[in-house]
């Protein structure tokens, strides 16, 4: 039986803590809001998939689990190359079609 689970897009392995509940609240953190604005500006306020300017969201191309912290890296701590702007429609479709990989980092 596969015990890998997904919480808010995060893949959880049995021996790693869940981020359930913490990820959603992190999106209201001023550090995430600032990072989000930088990514939106970099991507010219457009979905990189379809070009829409409506209902824009930031997508993590991969999630990072910190071995030393035994927790997921906070959303605003990612290198910008792992963050892209997508409209809500493309973001939802992408999550339905693909699983976001989880990489273990130091």
C-alpha positions in Angstrom: 0.0 0.0 0.0 1.3 3.5 -0.9 1.4 5.6 2.2 2.4 8.8 0.4 -0.2 11.5 0.9 -0.8 15.0 -0.5 -1.8 18.0 1.6 -2.5 21.2 -0.2 -0.3 20.0 -3.1 2.5 18.8 -0.7 3.4 15.2 -1.0 3.8 13.7 2.5 5.7 10.7 3.4 4.8 8.6 6.4 7.8 9.7 8.6 7.5 13.4 7.7 5.2 15.9 9.3 2.1 17.2 7.6 1.8 20.8 6.5 -2.0 20.6 6.6 -3.3 23.9 8.0 0.0 25.7 8.0 0.4 26.2 4.3 -2.9 28.1 3.9 -2.1 30.5 6.7 1.5 31.0 5.3 -0.1 32.6 2.2 -1.2 35.6 4.4 2.3 36.2 5.7 3.8 39.5 4.6 6.9 37.7 3.4 4.9 35.6 1.0 2.9 38.6 -0.2 6.2 40.4 -1.0 7.6 37.3 -2.8 4.3 36.9 -4.7 4.4 40.5 -5.9 8.0 40.0 -7.1 7.0 36.9 -9.1 4.0 38.6 -10.6 6.1 41.6 -11.6 8.8 39.3 -13.1 6.1 37.5 -15.1 4.5 40.8 -16.2 1.3 40.1 -14.4 0.4 37.3 -16.9 -0.2 33.6 -16.7 2.8 32.0 -18.3 0.7 29.2 -19.8 -2.2 31.1 -21.4 -1.4 34.8 -21.1 -4.4 35.6 -19.0 -4.2 38.6 -16.6 -7.2 37.4 -14.5 -7.2 35.5 -11.2 -3.4 35.1 -11.0 -1.7 32.7 -8.6 1.8 31.7 -7.9 2.7 28.0 -8.6 5.5 26.2 -6.9 7.2 24.0 -9.6 8.5 21.8 -6.9 8.2 21.6 -3.1 11.2 21.4 -0.8 11.3 19.4 2.4 14.1 20.5 4.7 15.9 17.6 6.2 17.5 19.8 8.9 14.2 21.4 9.9 12.2 18.2 9.4 9.6 20.4 7.8 8.7 22.0 4.4 10.5 25.2 3.4 8.2 28.2 3.8 6.7 29.5 0.5 8.7 32.8 0.5 12.0 31.0 1.0 12.1 29.4 -2.5 14.4 30.5 -5.2 12.4 32.4 -7.7 13.2 29.9 -10.5 10.8 27.5 -8.7 7.9 29.9 -8.7 5.8 30.9 -11.8 2.6 32.8 -12.4 -0.5 30.9 -13.5 -4.1 31.9 -13.7 -6.5 30.0 -11.5 -7.7 27.9 -14.3 -4.3 26.8 -15.6 -3.1 26.3 -12.0 -6.0 24.0 -11.1 -5.7 22.1 -14.4 -2.0 21.6 -13.8 -2.6 20.2 -10.3 -5.2 17.8 -11.7 -2.9 16.5 -14.4 0.5 16.5 -12.6 1.9 15.9 -9.2 4.2 18.5 -7.9 7.5 16.8 -7.0 8.9 17.1 -3.5 12.7 17.5 -3.2 14.5 16.9 0.0 17.0 19.7 0.8 19.5 20.3 3.6 
